[in-house]
Amino acid sequence: MFVTLTVLAALISGMFVASVASTITALKREDQDFRAMVERRKAF
């Protein structure tokens, strides 16, 4: 029982870390897109 709960906790923790990493990556990509849009606007 203890081993099962430990494995489940590890899986949930791993999924949480993966989710946070994915969110950070998406925010960085969004920031780059926003900066590119601002640069295009400055050209006009």
Secondary structure, DSSP 8 states (H G I E B T S, - for coil): -HHHHHHHHHHHHHHHHHHHHHHHHHHHHHHHHHHHHHHHHHH-
